[in-house]
Amino acid sequence: MSLQDKVVVIMGASSGIGAATAKLLASKGAKVTIAARRMNRLEEIKQANPDSDILAVEADVTKAKEVQNVIDQTVAKFGRVDALYNNAGIMPVNNLDQIAQDEWQNMLDINVKGVLNGIAAALPVMKKQKSGHIITTSSVLGYEVLPGYAAYSGTKYAVRAIMEGLRQEEHQNNIKTTIIAPGSVKTELYKSVNNSAAHDGLEKVMQASGTQMTSLNPEEIAQAVAFVIDTPKNMAVNEMVIRPTGQEV
C-alpha cells in the first residue's frame, strides 16, 4: 500500500511537525484527518491544499470523547484508519524545586494522557481491520535527562514505555508502532515554556544558524514520519531518533 492509499489521522496538527506532516502526506495523495484545538489553523492548512483530501476536526487531546470523535469522523468519511500520529505536546521547563504543579499536570494530561486517549480511540478500529500503525512523538529527552527538564523527560520516558507495551501487546494483530524522537526542531514548542530564561535560551537555539548548532525544520521530521508510514507490511520501524548533526544531547 503506497501513501496514495493511506488514511492518516494527525493529532496536534495545527503547527510545527504536525502541520508539516499533514502537508507532506496530503501532497503524496494520502487522505488526512488533522485535529487540534486551534480550528482556524486547521482550516488554513486545508485551504492551502485545496486539491488534497483533508478532514479538519477540532479536538483537545486531553478529552477522550473529543479524540474518539476524531476517529469516528475519519472512519465515517474514509472508511478506515491506517495510521494515527499522536503529535500533540508541551514542554514547560523548570527545576523541580519550583514546584510547578500546574505545569506538571498539563504535561501529564497532554503528553501522556493525550497519547493514551489516541490509542484508546484508534486501537479498536485497527484491531477490527487487522492492521494499523500508531506513531507517537517522543523526544531525545525521552532517552536523556537534563536539569530543568526532569518532568518533561518523565512524560517522554512514559511515552516510550507505553509504546513499547503497545508493540508487545498488538504486534500479532498486525499493528505497527513507531516512536519519533526529535532533537531540536524549529517549532512553537518553546512557547509553552513559562520560565523566562529557559524560554529565551530555547528561542535563540531556534534562530541559530551558520556555525552554531542549527535546529531541524519540521519538514525534515515530516519526511521521517512519511518514511515509516510507507514501509512494507512486514517491516516496522519502532524507534527513530532524529537529531541535528551538531546537537550534543
TORDREN-862573 format. One record per residue: x, y, z of N, C-alpha, C in turn; residue in three letters. Coordinates in steps of 0.001 Angstrom, whole numbers, padded with zeros to 6 digits, always signed. Example, Ala and Ser with C-alpha at 12.3 -4.5 7.8 and 13.67 -1.06 7.14 Angstrom:
<rs>
+013190-005690+007800+012300-004500+007800+013200-003300+007800ALA +012850-002250+007080+013670-001060+007140+012900+000030+007870SER 
</rs>
This chain:
<rs>
+000849-001196+000000+000000+000000+000000+000882+001243+000000MET +000721+002112-000957+001509+003336-001030+000846+004418-000211SER +001530+005545-000050+000944+006671+000664-000323+007166-000017LEU -000431+006955-001302-001616+007364-002064-002887+006763-001474GLN -002783+005608-000868-003952+004891-000351-004144+005017+001153ASP -003255+005687+001833-003281+005705+003291-004276+006711+003855LYS -004925+006306+004955-005761+007213+005738-005020+007478+007044VAL -004621+008732+007250-003772+009083+008394-004438+010152+009243VAL -004485+009922+010540-005005+010899+011499-003811+011529+012219VAL -003775+012854+012260-002685+013556+012936-003270+014413+014052ILE -002935+014071+015289-003323+014866+016443-002216+015887+016705MET -002595+017115+017054-001599+018158+017213-001088+018624+015863GLY -002026+018886+014947-001678+019148+013552-001704+020624+013179ALA -001908+021515+014139-002119+022919+013788-000843+023693+013515SER +000317+023147+013880+001576+023851+013654+002730+022856+013706SER +003935+023358+013425+005139+022577+013609+005168+021259+012863GLY +005590+020222+013558+005763+018904+012947+004433+018359+012435ILE +003370+018535+013208+002065+018019+012795+001578+018646+011505GLY +001682+019969+011408+001252+020662+010195+002116+020276+009008ALA +003431+020198+009218+004339+019826+008136+004060+018414+007643ALA +003763+017508+008577+003456+016128+008204+002157+016053+007418THR +001165+016803+007853-000120+016819+007143+000060+017281+005699ALA +000807+018348+005517+001019+018900+004178+001781+017908+003298LYS +002806+017270+003865+003601+016332+003078+002777+015114+002671LEU +002072+014526+003612+001280+013332+003307+000172+013656+002309LEU -000465+014814+002492-001523+015206+001564-000969+015391+000153ALA +000239+015948+000059+000848+016159-001258+001173+014845-001956SER +001323+013784-001166+001617+012463-001715+000354+011627-001924LYS -000803+012258-001735-002052+011593-002047-002722+010878-000897GLY -002193+011021+000316-002848+010396+001466-004131+011157+001807ALA -005062+010443+002412-006267+011062+002960-005949+011377+004420LYS -006034+012643+004789-005509+013079+006077-006588+013750+006921VAL -006716+013294+008166-007526+013997+009159-006585+014780+010050THR -006794+016080+010150-005970+016924+011010-006814+017381+012187ILE -006250+017284+013386-007002+017617+014598-006138+018429+015543ALA -006748+019397+016193-006078+020240+017182-007127+021137+017808ALA -006713+021927+018798-007645+022854+019435-007876+024102+018577ARG -006876+024487+017789-006966+025729+017009-007551+025433+015630ARG -008873+025500+015554-009562+025160+014313-009190+026112+013185MET -008915+027364+013509-008550+028328+012462-007262+027921+011763ASN -006313+027374+012518-005057+026893+011925-005315+025685+011028ARG -006196+024823+011456-006516+023639+010649-007171+024043+009338LEU -008061+025009+009412-008738+025482+008198-007743+026115+007234GLU -006727+026801+007769-005696+027393+006918-004925+026310+006155GLU -004621+025220+006843-003925+024103+006187-004799+023517+005092ILE -006053+023323+005399-006987+022753+004422-007138+023662+003209LYS -007272+024951+003439-007439+025900+002337-006181+026028+001494GLN -005018+025834+002112-003749+025924+001377-003489+024688+000524ALA -004276+023642+000741-004116+022392-000012-005463+021976-000601ASN -006036+022798-001493-007401+022570-001970-007586+021298-002786PRO -006516+020778-003352-006619+019566-004175-006437+018287-003368ASP -006205+018430-002067-005969+017269-001209-007230+016898-000436SER -007301+015637-000032-008449+015131+000718-008149+015262+002205ASP -008546+016387+002791-008230+016693+004182-009512+016931+004973ILE -009615+016270+006119-010721+016476+007052-010162+017179+008280LEU -010722+018307+008655-010284+019058+009833-011306+018906+010953ALA -010819+018513+012135-011699+018295+013289-011089+018960+014513VAL -011863+019787+015172-011387+020423+016404-011381+019397+017535GLU -010265+019334+018270-010189+018361+019361-009093+018737+020341ALA -009374+018500+021601-008414+018632+022700-008009+017218+023089ASP -006720+016897+022981-006286+015511+023205-006484+015058+024640VAL -006660+015990+025568-006881+015593+026958-008296+015096+027206THR -009169+015275+026218-010579+014883+026364-010867+013672+025488LYS -011080+012546+026131-011226+011278+025417-012362+011308+024399ALA -013472+011943+024746-014616+011977+023827-014290+012751+022556LYS -013509+013807+022685-013146+014600+021504-012182+013826+020608GLU -011260+013094+021202-010345+012267+020412-011121+011153+019721VAL -012041+010538+020451-012879+009496+019846-013668+010049+018666GLN -014143+011273+018789-014888+011904+017707-014030+012071+016458ASN -012754+012364+016646-011835+012482+015503-011757+011155+014749VAL -011592+010073+015485-011506+008747+014862-012836+008377+014216ILE -013934+008642+014913-015259+008311+014372-015534+009063+013069ASP -015189+010349+013037-015408+011128+011816-014519+010635+010678GLN -013307+010217+011025-012392+009694+009997-012942+008418+009379THR -013421+007504+010215-013987+006247+009717-015243+006525+008891VAL -016055+007467+009345-017277+007799+008607-016962+008354+007224ALA -015910+009149+007112-015571+009779+005833-014720+008887+004936LYS -013708+008230+005538-012722+007500+004738-012831+005981+004838PHE -013603+005481+005810-013833+004045+005907-012871+003264+006761GLY -011766+003875+007160-010767+003153+007956-009774+004157+008540ARG -008840+003638+009359-007715+004428+009866-006466+003576+009697VAL -005609+003974+008769-004370+003225+008556-003284+003621+009532ASP -003231+004900+009901-002200+005367+010823-002733+006500+011680ALA -002333+006484+012942-002612+007570+013878-001273+008132+014327LEU -001120+009455+014207+000095+010115+014662-000246+010987+015868TYR +000145+010524+017067-000027+011283+018309+001116+012292+018412ASN +000852+013532+018047+001925+014514+017975+001758+015683+018941ASN +000606+015821+019580+000394+016954+020484+001329+016860+021686ALA +001864+018015+022100+002750+018012+023258+003117+019419+023699GLY +003507+019548+024966+004015+020810+025502+005295+020541+026269ILE +006091+021609+026496+007390+021428+027132+007720+022563+028105MET +006941+022749+029166+007363+023705+030192+008685+023252+030816PRO +009562+024200+031100+010881+023883+031652+011041+024584+032992VAL +011311+023814+034023+011558+024354+035363+012261+023300+036202ASN +013131+023728+037102+013661+022807+038088+012532+022322+038987ASN +012680+021138+039512+011624+020557+040336+011352+021377+041591LEU +012369+022099+042094+012155+022871+043318+011250+024087+043105ASP +010875+024348+041853+009915+025418+041574+008477+024976+041857GLN +008311+023677+042099+007001+023107+042464+005907+023611+041496ILE +006183+023443+040221+005268+023943+039181+004188+022901+038914ALA +003301+022735+039881+002341+021635+039817+001348+021773+038659GLN +000966+022996+038322+000061+023177+037183+000740+022738+035887ASP +002017+023075+035733+002764+022644+034550+002866+021124+034497GLU +003169+020518+035647+003274+019061+035686+001969+018414+035247TRP +000857+018938+035763-000443+018351+035427-000744+018515+033946GLN -000457+019694+033406-000697+019923+031979+000139+018989+031117ASN +001404+018797+031499+002248+017889+030723+001745+016457+030788MET +001341+016024+031963+000809+014672+032088-000463+014513+031256LEU -001331+015524+031302-002607+015453+030570-002384+015418+029062ASP -001487+016260+028555-001288+016358+027104-000295+015322+026599ILE +000880+015251+027223+001957+014402+026699+001732+012915+026939ASN +001039+012579+028022+000838+011159+028362-000622+010744+028155VAL -001533+011421+028841-002955+011066+028702-003421+011258+027264LYS -002908+012280+026589-003281+012507+025197-002917+011337+024309GLY -001748+010763+024558-001311+009580+023800-002229+008395+024091VAL -002533+008192+025365-003418+007085+025741-004811+007261+025152LEU -005290+008492+025113-006606+008743+024513-006599+008410+023025ASN -005504+008740+022344-005385+008398+020931-005380+006902+020706GLY -004612+006194+021519-004555+004737+021412-005926+004136+021676ILE -006592+004626+022723-007905+004083+023096-008921+004243+021975ALA -008835+005360+021251-009811+005621+020187-009504+004824+018925ALA -008228+004716+018567-007852+004106+017290-007681+002597+017349ALA -007270+002075+018500-006921+000653+018569-008082-000280+018230LEU -009294-000045+018727-010388-000954+018350-010635-000992+016841PRO -010515+000145+016180-010691+000197+014725-009602-000621+014032VAL -008371-000434+014476-007248-001137+013847-007318-002638+014092MET -007745-003039+015276-007868-004471+015551-008954-005099+014692LYS -010024-004369+014471-011088-004859+013589-010599-004979+012150LYS -009779-004020+011740-009196-004041+010396-008121-005114+010245GLN -007557-005533+011402-006394-006428+011451-005168-005774+010826LYS -005088-004452+010963-003911-003710+010515-003992-002290+011044SER -002847-001649+011147-002811-000264+011590-001416+000121+012018GLY -001252+001395+012302+000066+001924+012664-000149+003095+013606HIS +000395+002999+014817+000297+004087+015781+001687+004682+015979ILE +001783+005984+015749+003045+006712+015821+002901+007782+016891ILE +003954+007995+017670+003895+008992+018732+005195+009783+018777THR +005080+011091+018940+006261+011926+019100+006769+011826+020533THR +007997+011385+020680+008684+011416+021965+009709+012544+021885SER +010941+012300+022252+011979+013332+022253+013306+012665+022581SER +014414+013309+022211+015707+012819+022697+015735+012869+024222VAL +014892+013740+024811+014811+013815+026269+013933+012712+026841LEU +013494+011806+026004+012933+010542+026465+014008+009488+026609GLY +015238+009868+026292+016400+008988+026431+017449+009590+027363TYR +017437+010911+027499+018392+011634+028332+017614+012556+029279GLU +018200+012842+030435+017593+013767+031386+018559+014915+031640VAL +018049+016147+031587+018847+017338+031848+018228+018136+032987LEU +019027+018907+033729+018463+019765+034769+017408+020702+034180PRO +016301+020827+034858+015217+021674+034391+014205+020956+033527GLY +014582+019784+033023+013710+019047+032105+013200+017739+032708TYR +013373+017559+034007+013049+016267+034623+011596+015863+034405ALA +010670+016783+034644+009253+016440+034494+008910+016164+033034ALA +009433+016992+032142+009202+016777+030711+009774+015434+030277TYR +011023+015157+030675+011628+013874+030333+010802+012724+030877SER +010252+012906+032077+009416+011864+032657+008237+011520+031766GLY +007618+012539+031171+006484+012262+030283+006940+011546+029020THR +008131+011869+028542+008608+011256+027302+009156+009851+027548LYS +009715+009589+028723+010050+008215+029088+008773+007388+029174TYR +007716+007991+029725+006431+007298+029819+005897+006937+028440ALA +006027+007849+027498+005586+007584+026126+006322+006377+025554VAL +007613+006299+025783+008388+005152+025282+007890+003849+025899ARG +007612+003878+027207+007121+002665+027872+005753+002256+027327ALA +004869+003226+027147+003530+002938+026631+003617+002348+025231ILE +004443+002949+024392+004537+002489+023009+005198+001120+022906MET +006174+000854+023752+006783-000479+023734+005792-001528+024231GLU +005015-001178+025247+003977-002096+025703+002950-002358+024621GLY +002568-001306+023902+001618-001455+022797+002183-002379+021716LEU +003449-002204+021411+004076-003069+020395+003994-004533+020812ARG +004346-004816+022058+004352-006200+022522+002941-006786+022553GLN +001965-005965+022901+000596-006460+023013-000076-006662+021660GLU +000281-005857+020659-000504-005819+019421+000245-006237+018159GLU +001508-006626+018258+002238-006965+017026+001616-008157+016310HIS +001031-009077+017054+000420-010240+016416-000887-009885+015707GLN -001403-008700+015982-002600-008218+015279-002246-007343+014087ASN -000985-007388+013690-000511-006651+012517-000609-005143+012709ASN -000411-004699+013968-000433-003270+014279+000987-002813+014578ILE +001464-001877+013786+002813-001347+013946+002839-000215+014971LYS +003993-000026+015594+004192+001115+016485+005506+001787+016139THR +005514+003119+016237+006738+003884+015989+006818+005057+016948THR +007987+005224+017557+008306+006420+018331+009187+007308+017468ILE +008777+008544+017263+009609+009550+016604+010192+010437+017702ILE +011504+010431+017849+012154+011163+018938+013073+012246+018372ALA +012530+013450+018170+013345+014520+017600+014261+015177+018627PRO +015355+015708+018125+016154+016648+018894+015569+018031+018711GLY +016432+019017+018552+015976+020390+018420+015328+020619+017058SER +014081+021086+017076+013317+021349+015849+012702+022747+015965VAL +012683+023471+014862+012130+024832+014846+010602+024784+014853LYS +010043+024682+016047+008592+024649+016213+008186+025675+017263THR +006904+025699+017583+006396+026602+018609+006473+025993+020010GLU +007139+024851+020163+007149+024158+021453+007740+025029+022550LEU +008760+025817+022224+009391+026655+023248+008416+027680+023827TYR +007339+027982+023091+006374+028963+023568+005577+028451+024769LYS +005634+027135+025021+004954+026586+026194+005824+026665+027446SER +007028+027260+027313+007953+027402+028434+007653+028701+029170VAL +007300+028618+030434+006986+029801+031229+008214+030399+031909ASN +009239+029604+032132+010488+030091+032707+011163+030999+031687ASN +011302+032297+032001+011746+033279+031011+013158+033013+030507SER +014065+032619+031410+015440+032351+030986+015497+031161+030038ALA +014769+030106+030377+014749+028915+029516+014064+029234+028190ALA +013006+030004+028245+012282+030405+027024+013207+031154+026077HIS +013934+032129+026610+014821+032938+025776+015963+032109+025212ASP +016483+031183+026029+017568+030319+025561+017125+029411+024431GLY +015940+028837+024563+015417+027958+023517+015098+028742+022248LEU +014613+029965+022423+014313+030795+021250+015587+031090+020459GLU +016687+031325+021162+017961+031571+020486+018413+030344+019706LYS +018197+029168+020282+018543+027931+019579+017716+027803+018303VAL +016438+028146+018395+015567+028064+017223+016048+028976+016091MET +016680+030092+016477+017100+031086+015494+018557+030929+015068GLN +019257+029973+015662+020688+029814+015380+020918+029403+013932ALA +022056+029832+013398+022417+029478+012025+023933+029519+011893SER +024407+029261+010693+025841+029322+010432+026594+028216+011133GLY +027626+028589+011894+028470+027583+012550+027845+027062+013836THR +026770+027706+014330+026113+027234+015528+025284+025985+015220GLN +024927+025255+016294+024057+024102+016120+022720+024587+015569MET +022364+024113+014397+021152+024560+013729+020036+023552+013939THR +018889+024032+014409+017749+023145+014616+017228+022624+013289SER +016608+021453+013336+015966+020897+012159+014674+021650+011859LEU +014237+021562+010627+012944+022106+010242+011865+021040+010436ASN +010635+021436+010733+009556+020459+010882+009396+019561+009658PRO +009662+020111+008466+009530+019340+007234+010477+018151+007198GLU +011613+018275+007882+012574+017164+007914+012073+016028+008800GLU +011410+016366+009883+010798+015325+010713+009618+014702+009978ILE +008878+015516+009243+007744+015007+008460+008202+013951+007466ALA +009375+014137+006884+009910+013140+005954+010115+011798+006648GLN +010570+011850+007897+010765+010614+008657+009441+009925+008932ALA +008411+010721+009268+007092+010149+009523+006538+009497+008255VAL +006686+010193+007139+006220+009627+005866+006946+008333+005551ALA +008228+008286+005838+009012+007075+005577+008477+005890+006374PHE +008257+006074+007676+007838+004928+008494+006427+004476+008124VAL +005576+005413+007724+004221+005024+007310+004260+004209+006028ILE +005220+004509+005166+005278+003880+003844+006128+002614+003804ASP +006508+002088+004964+007282+000855+004987+006411-000343+004601THR +007016-001427+004116+006251-002632+003761+005503-003209+004969PRO +004487-004019+004684+003658-004578+005746+004464-005385+006762LYS +005532-006029+006308+006310-006893+007195+007434-006144+007893ASN +007462-004820+007791+008554-004021+008359+007997-002933+009259MET +008501-002879+010493+008083-001843+011434+009323-001144+011987ALA +009394+000155+011812+010451+000960+012429+009919+001404+013779VAL +010382+000776+014857+009782+001007+016168+010261+002274+016860ASN +011502+002674+016606+012016+003892+017214+012916+004613+016217GLU +012764+005929+016132+013612+006724+015265+014014+007992+016018MET +015317+008113+016321+015862+009297+016976+016492+010169+015905VAL +016078+011445+015864+016499+012336+014784+017039+013621+015395ILE +018349+013808+015335+018986+014997+015868+019591+015849+014759ARG +019710+017157+014985+020604+017944+014131+022017+017393+014275PRO +022754+017386+013204+024109+016806+013252+024958+017420+014342THR +024785+018716+014607+025613+019388+015604+025113+019336+017026GLY +024027+018605+017282+023473+018557+018635+024203+017555+019485GLN +024589+017979+020694+025345+017105+021604+024448+016143+022351GLU +023361+016642+022944+022493+015804+023794+021643+014887+022924VAL 
</rs>
